[in-house]
Amino acid sequence: MAGEDEHRLRPTGWRVPAVLIAAGALLGVLLTNSLPFLPVLPWSGIPTLLLLALAEGFTAGRTRRRIQRVPGTEPMEPLSAARLLALAKASALFASLTAGFFLGMAFAVSDTLELPSPREVFFTALGTGVASAALLASALYLEYACRVPEDEDDPDDPRGSA
């Protein structure tokens, strides 16, 4: 039915993250260049984002095995998979925007690295941007892991092998 397709979640393509990264980078550059001072960035965002990326990557691996019903794993409840999919989509959007923003900040101060304050901002922003990119990769992997494999032998499925 056409109505059912309208309510299905579609996989995150490359366009939305790319646009959010570009918008975040533009915002990061504009904000950094418009401030009369450089903001002090906390380094604690880097390990936090890396731990989130590690957790989502680990969850993705377990989820993929459970959805594919690998022997020795419990089957995945559909509601649990839907919740993980929502987490993956939200994480991908957040990570795209933050990766762009912090990489934009790093780019904005990259011409003044001989000064200590811009150098510190550069490395912290660069590390946070890279950690956000790792979270984006983990989120996209978790989204991929939530896909249900096609059952080609299902006689009730009109898309079955012909």
N, C-alpha and C positions, 0 to 999 in steps of 0.2 A: 504494500500500500504506500501511496505517496505521502500520506500523513505521518506514517511511522518514520520515514527517512528524514523528515524535517526535525524530529526530536532526537535523532542519534547524535552522539558526540563524534565529531570528526577528528582524525589525528592532527596534531599540531604540525603544520607544514613549516617551511623555512621562512615564509614571508612575514608572519607576525613576529617571531623573534628577531628577525633582521630589522624590521621597522622599529621595534622597541629598543634594540641596541643602538640604532642610529639616533633615535629621539633622545635616549638617555645620554649618549655621547655629546650631542648638541647641547643638551641641558647642562651637562657637567662642564663643558668648555665655557658656555655663556655665564654660568654662575661663578665659576672660578675667576674668570676675567673681569667680572663686574664687581666683585668684592674688593674693598680697599685693603684687606688683609687675607692671609691664607688661613683657612680653618684647620684646626688640629684634628687629625683623623685618628680614631682609636685603632690600634693594631688588632684588637680583639675580634673584629669582624672577620678577619682572615681564617683563624682556626674554627670559628663558629660556622662559617659557610662551608669550610672543608668537612667538618663533622656532619653537617646536613647532607652534603653530597655523598659522603661515605655511607650514611644511613640509608639514603634513597637508593644508592647503587646496590647495597646489600639486600634491601627489601625487594628491589627489582629482580634480582637473581632468584630469591626464594619464591616470589610471586610467579615468575615465569615457569619454574619447576612445578608449582602447585597447579597452575592453570593447564599445563600440558600433562598433568596427572602422572608425573614421574613416579615409579614405584618407590614406596617408603615415605611419600608425602601425603598430607591430607588434602582433599579437594578444596578449592577456594570457593567460599560463599560469594554469590553474585553481588550482594550489597557491599561486602568487603572490597571486592575488586572495583566497584564503582567509587567507593571512598578513596581508594588509592589512586584511581584515575583522576579524580578531582584534585587530590593533593599534587599529582604530577603536573597537571595543567596549570595550577596556581603557582607552583614552584618555577615552572618554565617561564611564565610571564614575569614573575618577580626577578628571577635570575637574569633574564634578558635585559630588563630595565636597569638593574643595578650594575651589571657588567658594563653596559654602555656608559652609564653615569661615571663610574670610577675610572674607566679607561679614558673617558673624555677629560676628567680632572688630571689624570697623569699626563695626557697630551698637552693640556693647557700650561703646565708648569715645566714641561720638558726642555724649554729653552733657557731655564735659569737654574740648572742643576749644580752650578758651582757654589750656590748659596746653601747653607745648611737647612733652613726651613723648607724651601721648595724641594730639596732632595728628599727630606723625610716624607713630605706629602706625596711626592712622586712614587716612592717605593711602597708606601702604605696603600695608596690608591691603586697602583699596579697590582699589588698582591691581592687586594680586595676584588679587583676586576677579574683576575685570573681565577680566584676562588669562586666567584659568581659564575664564571664560565664552566667550571667543574660542576657546579650545582645544576646548571642548565643541561649539561650532558647527562647527568644522572637522572634528572627529571624526564628528559626525553626517552631515556632507557626504561624508566619505570612505566611511562605511558606505553611504550612498545611492549613491555612485559605483560601489560593488562589485556592485550588483544587475545581474543578467543580463537584458537585454531579452527580453520574451516573443516567441517565434517563432510568429506566427499561421499561417504556411503549412506548418508541420510536420505531415505526415499521421499520424505515429506518436504525436503528442501528443494524449491524450484530452481535453485542455482547449482544443483548437484551435477556431477560429471555426466555428460551426455555422450 
